[in-house]
Amino acid sequence: MNTNEFKKQAHQFVDWMAEYFESVEKLPVKAKVYPGEILEKLPLKPPAEAENMDEIFHDFKQIILPGMTHWQSPNFFAYFPANSSYPSVLAEMLTATLGAQCMIWETSPAAAELEERVMNWLIQMMGLPQEFEGVIQDTASTATLTALLTAREKASKFQINENGFEGNEKYRIYCSTETHSSVEKAVKIAGFGRNSLVKIEVDEEHKMKPGLLKEAISRDLNHGFQPLCIIATIGTTSTTAIDPLEEIAQISSEYKIWLHVDAALAGSALILPEFRWMINGVEKVDSFVFNPHKWLFTNFDCSAYFVRDAESLIKTLEILPEYLKTQSQGQVNDYRDWGVPLGRRFRALKLWFVIRNFGIKGLQEKLRYHLQLSQQLKEMIIKSDDFEIMAPVPLNTICFRYHPSVTNDSAQLDKMNEKLMHRLNESGKVYFTHTRLNGNYVIRFVIGQTQTTNKHVQKAWELIKETAEKLNN
Ligand SMILES: *Cc1c(COP(=O)(O)O)cnc(C)c1O
């Protein structure tokens, strides 16, 4: 491909991208394909000869697109959003063009310094402690692993890095039963073994019970275990429950245990002063992660990880082979030492574009709008005769189920709701996912996609009611 051809194609693609954003709400939200359907359409052998870009683009539209789930549809209410926005997409175009590998300061000084500045902007925007230092990671899973590794090294005086586990360590890590699965994964990867993870019961609002946390810690101490890390969740994945950070932080500081906060989705809401109560106690927190790629209009991937003690983080992960030695060492942030991979994408650029183009006010407006829509929907569900709210709605996730007066049998209700959700998803008009709360099958309605408006929520609610009425057909 030459420059002229590139220009021609790029313009055509941009037109297609704009049209896609305009019309994505008309596409089936969840891909309607059977397993292996796309694979069957792809040639078994790679092409020996050059293929024309028009043909490749044609196949993208014909083969790939129908097999995509449309996360940027305003009718996407599943999981948590992975939302994007125009400024974010524009930045990604530039990032791809520069194609920089930003592992250390020298390999792109602007990338390192922009990252430092933008992370500090987030600290200010979210009311995080000024002593925090931030770094962009690919995902919250990686950030949580990084936190556990740092806690491990600090506790072992950096001996596990040197000698590995001796075999007599008895570390314990604490989280709630509602904690994201990435914690268990990190515990396995960091070498603690899954049995070292203690899951604390939650209260009726699905928040960790700090009294039980304290009991578990003192029981473990009596049995010769070493409490290493507590993970508090601000906005759990099932229901966006908010663990009582202030009380948990009191316990972590009393016993001198590393306190990590997973605020993957809910961290974004901290740009709203009225939600800062969620991090009361943050002055005792050691590390904190949230995903701008979930609810801050910055396309996947972009996870913001903050630490109080950057020196320990670096000491845990640093490596310095001869070929990476530079003259700027020590004067600048070499982010390869702040995370697991050596190579790093230039992710700060899209975050910078988003923060500047929305402005703090624009971001706040969007979030408040989503939050308002969530409360409105909650009220409509409460008022309806045949539906019920299954968990508190502190943020943008509404857990509900269909519960007509004809039955109170929980197995039957589970079946009905499962059927209801599948019918809704099969309609292509909306996409929901479910969870289980106290054993009950519950549908989650998450309002966080960039383009979701009142109209989309109302239409989805009407569809839910209609579909439920026809459930026996
Ligand atoms: C989404 C989520 C995660 C995982 O995020 P990744 O960035 O995909 O690793 C972790 N914790 C919570 C609470 C989440 O909601």
The ligand as a Gaussian input file, in Angstrom:
#p B3LYP/6-31G(d) Opt

LIG

0 1
 C      -14.376000      -5.314000      35.760000
 C      -13.828000      -5.537000      37.113000
 C      -12.546000      -6.047000      37.295000
 C      -11.705000      -6.572000      36.157000
 O      -11.324000      -5.586000      35.297000
 P      -10.256000      -5.869000      34.140000
 O       -9.766000      -4.504000      33.821000
 O      -11.005000      -6.497000      33.028000
 O       -9.209000      -6.750000      34.688000
 C      -12.044000      -6.117000      38.576000
 N      -12.776000      -5.735000      39.626000
 C      -14.026000      -5.249000      39.505000
 C      -14.780000      -4.813000      40.711000
 C      -14.595000      -5.153000      38.234000
 O      -15.838000      -4.678000      38.112000

